[in-house]
Amino acid sequence: MELENLGTYLKTRRDRVTPADVGLRTYGTARRVPGLRREELAQLAGVSAGYYTRLEQGQAGTASQQVLDALAGVLQLDPAETAHLHNLARQPATSRLVRPRPERPHPRVLALLASLGETTPAVVLGRRGDVLAWNHTGHALVAEHVDFDAPHDLAHRPSIPRMFFLDSLTRDLHRNWDELARTHVAYLRLTAGRYPNDARLAALIGELAMRCGDFAKLWAKGDVADCTVGTMRLQHPTVGRADVDYQVWLQPDSPDHRLEVYTPNDSASADALRLLSNQVVDQQEPEVALNEAPRHLAR
């Protein structure tokens, strides 16, 4: 599956900007496009209509940073959207997909995860949203129906995007599923612009587009966004309703990896997370006792 190219992205962004948004008068004339015409965007960005047309059709070669910034300004792109525009412009006309090696979390990321204990739910995510590691409370919060040791299976790690769009239990968990779905798709698009040759990422996006109509519709919109903070409104099967804020800690040693930490949004949600943490700790104590028994008997 071809993830995206510069021309496709420019067109979707051009379609969403109306003449009124940029101060153009249309004098009531009928228009065949929902947003700006090519020649209007070209004029506002200070380039020729012919050059912009070739750029959108993938026939203009590499665009300069100045041209891209000018287009971003007219199209009213935010920083994440502008970065995506530049990423797409840097892609070669022809490129080969490469299947990267399985991701491994950096030891410092795992040490940071361990330092959180079980009072704070947390998950380490890879480039494509695969779960690389989680603490027991993080596992219980976002995917208690999945085996805790599943991230150790490098070939079949839990995929947050795949579960979010294809797993009914994960969908039922989120009361604000529609809002979070837009964020998931927008962030996947940003990632696809950063890593256009990632065959695993292309396969994931292709699978989701084929198997989930909601994903396909959102992907067609062309939206791009970073995903660093937000709120999950949960209907958890064990502790009930809980509104949880997520925040992402980026990792300098492995910039593709994200430590996602979950904190309660209100006092009732704090009680719910405390109950979940206590249940996790209670479940761990018999395992600890069982593991220590042979050493005790050997004395």
N, C-alpha and C positions, 0 to 999 in steps of 0.2 A: 504494500500500500504506500503510495506517495503521500507523505504527511502534509506538505504544504509547499507552495513556492511564493516568491515575492509578488508576482502578478496577482495571484488569487487573494493574497492578504490585502494588497492595495485596493483591490476592487471592493472587498467586503467593508473596508474602512471608508472608502469613498461613498459607498451606498448609504452609510449612516449619518453623513454630514449634509445637512440641507443648505441651500443657498442662503437662507435667513441666518443660519448659524455663523456664516462668515461675512455677513453684511452685503450679500448680492441681492439685487432686485430682479425679479423675474417678469414683472409687468403682466402677470396673469396668463402668460403663455403656457400651453400644454407641454408637459415634460414626460419623456419616456423612461427616465431613470429615477429611482427613489431618492438619490442624493445628488452629489455634484457630477457634472459631466467631466469627461477627461480634460477637455480644453479649459474648463473653469479651474480645475485643480492645478493644471499646468501653469496657467496665467498667475494664479495666486502664489504659487511656489517659485515663480521666476524662471521657469524652463519652457522650452518650446512644446507645443502640443504634440508634434511628431515624436520628439524624444520621449515624452511621458508615455505615449501610446506604445512605443517600442519597449519601454521599461516594463509596462504592465503585461506585454506579450512575451517577455523574456528574450527580447532581441537586441537589447541596448548594452549588453556587457555589464561591467561593474559600475554601479552608481557611486558617486563621491559622498563622503560624509556630509558635506554641505548641502547637497541635493536631498539626501535622506532626511536631514534635520529640517530642511525647509518643508518637505512633504509632511513630516510628522507634525510640524507646527500648524499647517493648514488643516490637517486631519484631526487635530486636537487630541493627539495621542498622549497618554500618561507615560511615566518613565518605563514601566514594564512593557507597554506596547511599543514604545520607541526602541527599546533594547531588542525586542523581537523583530522589528523592522530591520535593524542593522544585522541581526543574526541571519535573517533570510537573504539579505543582500550579499552576504559573504559566502553563501553556498555556491559551489561550482555548478555549472549547467548540468553536468552529468556526474553522479557520484554513486558509489557502490555501498550497499548496506553491509555492515560488519556485525557479527554476533560477538558481543563483548563477553569477557569472563565473568563468572558470578561475583557479585560484590561482597566484600568483607568489611565489616565495621572496624574502624581504627581502635586499638586498645584504649586510647585516651577517651574515646566516646563511650566505650563499655565501662570504663572506670567512673565516668561521670554519671552514667545510668545507674550503676551500682550504688553510688553515693546518695542517690535520691531515696534509697530504701523502698518501702512499700506504702508509705503514706502519700506519695505523689505519683499518680499514674503517668507513665512515659513510654514512648515507642521510638525506636530508631528506624528511620525510613531511608531506603535507597533512592537512586535517581528516578526509577520508574514507580515509586510508591510501594516497593516490596518491603515487607517487614524483615529487617536484618536482626533485630533483637527487641525485647520488651521486658519490663518487669512484670511480676505477676498481677499487680493491680492494673497496669496498662492493658495487659491481655484480657483481664476480666471486664474492663470497661468497654473496650471496643470490639472484642471478638472472643467472648468466653466460650462460644460453640466450636472454636477451632482449637486443635491440640496446641498446648503451650510450647512444645518442642518443635513445632512446624518450621520456624525460621532456620533451624539447623539443617534442614533438607534443602541444599543449595539449588536443586533443580525445581523444587515445588514450594518455594516460600509463599506464605500468604501475601496476596496482592491487595492493598487497600482499594485501589481503583476497581479491580475486578470484583471484589466483594461488594463494594458500594453500589455498583450498577447491575450485578448479576446475582447477588445473593439476597433472597427475600428477608432473611433474618437481619442482615445488616441494614437493609432498607427500612424495615420496621423499627429499628433501633432509633432512627433519627426523625424527630418530629419536624425539623426544618430541612428535610431531604432535598427539596427543590432548590433552596438557596445554596446548600453545600454542593449539590451536583454541578451548578454553574461554576463554582470555584474549582472543583476537581478538574473539569474539562478545560477551563481557562489556564490552569497551571500545567496540565499535560501539554497544551499547545506551546506554552512558553518553554517547557523542557524539550519538546520536539524541535523547536528552533535552535536550541543550544546544541542538540545532539542529533543532527539530521541523518547520520549514518548508523544509528543504533537500531539494529535489526530487531532486538527484543522489544524495544519501545514501539517500533512500527507494527510489530505483530500484535502487541497489546491494544493499540489504538484501533487497528483493523478488526480485531476480535470484538471489542466493545461496540464499534460502529455496526457490525453485522448482527450482533446478538441483542442489542438494546436500542430500541427506537428513541428513547429519551436521550441517550448519549449521542446518537447520530444527529438529532435535531440541534442539540447544543453545539456539537462540533461544527456543523454547517454555518453557524452564526459567526465564527471566526474570532470570538472574544479571547483576550489574553489577560492574565493577571498573575501576580505573584501570590504566594499563599504563606503568610507568616503569622498572622493572628486571626482569630475569629471565635465564634461561639457555636457549640454543638448543643442542640436542645434534644435531650435523649428521653426515650421511654425505655428504661433499662429493665430487662426481664427479672433481675434479682432485686434491685434497690428502687425501682420505680422512676419517677420523673426526676431529672437532674439537668440543670443548665451548666455546661462546662465550657470554660474558655480554653482554647488551645493557643500555644505560642511556640514558635519554632526557633531552636538554637542552631545556627549554622556552624559547621565544623571546619576550622581552618585547615586541619590535617587532611580532611576528605570533604571538599566543598560540595560534592554530589550528595552527601548524606546529611540528614536533618534529624535532630533530636526533638521530638514533639512532646511537649509537657502539657498536662491537663490540670487546671485548677478550677475550683467551684466558683460559680457566678453569683451565688447568694447563700444565705444561711441554710436553707433547706437542702440545697445541692451539696453544701459542705457536710451536712449530716449524712447524706446518701453516700458520698465518697468515703467518709469515715467508716460507715458500715461496711462498704465494699472492701476497704483495706483491712478491717478487723476480720472479716470472713476469710480473706486471702491468707492472713497470718495464721489463723486458726487451722486452716487446711494444711499449711506448711509444717506445723509443729509435729504431727504424727510422722511425716516423712523424715524430718530431722531426727526424731527419736529412733526411727527404724534404721536409718543410716548409721547412727552412732552405736547401736546395740552390739554389733559384732566386736567393736573395739573395747567396749565395756566388759564383755564376757571373756575377752582374751586376757584380761589382767589377772 
